[in-house]
Amino acid sequence: MSSLPCFWCILKQTCVLEFDGASKGNPRPACAGAVLRTLNGNVICKIRPGLGTATNNAVDYQDFILGLKRALEMGYTGIRPKGDNKLVCMQVYSSVYSIALLNDQCFPSI
């Protein structure tokens, strides 16, 4: 019997994290939003915190972090982030890529 988890079990533990934030200026009143979805697109949950005054990059980081925390709380171990903030996405990708190189592994999701 193999010690590797089944393919279906891995897919069941994977979700998509879509995140986006908005700031009416830098810094100005801001809000954030994140959605967790199954791999086939069904909504798992929505996260909509008010963040007070913040910059657009700070807002996008906040909703990304809130989405990650919620996914982990719900037991997801594979999280595929999707966002439109280039700074956040490049830093997340760079971090995962660096970790993969250090560990000599390939990570398809965070």
N, C-alpha and C positions, 0 to 999 in steps of 0.2 A: 504494500500500500504506500502511495506517494505521500511525502510530508508537505508538498506544495499545495496551497489552497486552490480550490476549483476556480475556473475562469468566471463562472456565473457568480460565485461569492465575491470575487474582487469587483465585478461590475456593480453588484448591489451596494457596495460600500463606497462607490464613487458618485460625486455630484458635480454640477456645474455652478460656480459662483459668479453671477453677473453683478457688477457694482458700478455705481455712478453717483457723483455728487454735484452740487451746484452751490455757487457763491455769487451773490449779487455785487461783485467787485472784489478787490483784494486788499485787506480783509473786509468782509461785510457779512450781513446775515446769511447763514448757510444751512443746508440740510443735506442729508445723505440717503441713499437707498441701496439695498442689496436684495437679490432674489436667489434662492437656492432652487435648482431644478434637477430633476432626474436626467439621465443621459438621453432619454427620448423627449425631453422638453416639458414634462409635467412639473408644475410648481410645487415645491415642498414647503417653503415658507417665504415670507416677505419681511424685511427689516427696514423700518423707516424712522430713524432717530432724528430729532432736531439737534443741531450742534451749536446753536448760538452764533457767535462771530468767528469766522475762520477764513483762510485762503482756499482757493479751489484745490490746490494740491493736498492741503491738510485734510480737507473734506473727503477726497478720494481715498487717502490712506485710512482715515477713520472707518469708512464703510467697508473697505477691503478687510480690515482687521476685524470689524464686527461680524462680517460674513464668515470669515475663517473660524472665529470663536464659536459661532452658532453651529456651523457644520461639524466641528469637532465635538461639541456638546451632544449633537444628535448621533454621533457614532460614525461619521464618514471619515474614512482614512485616505481616500483619493479625492482631491479637490482640484477642479480645473477652473482657474480664474479667467474671467473675461471682463475687460474694462476698456474705456476709451482714453484714459489718461496715460500718455506716453511715458511720462516720468515714472509713475507707479509700475506700469507693466514692464518697462525695461529693467527697473531695479529688482522686481520680483523674479523675472526671467534670469537676470544675471546672478542672483543669489542661488537659485536652484541649479543653474548651470555650474557655478563654482563648487557647490556641494557635490554635484554629480562627478565632477572631475577629481575632487579630493578623495571621494570614496570609490572612484573608478567604476561607477555605475551609471545607468541611464534611468532617469525618472520621467515617465510620460505625464505625470501630474504631480502636484505638490503633496 
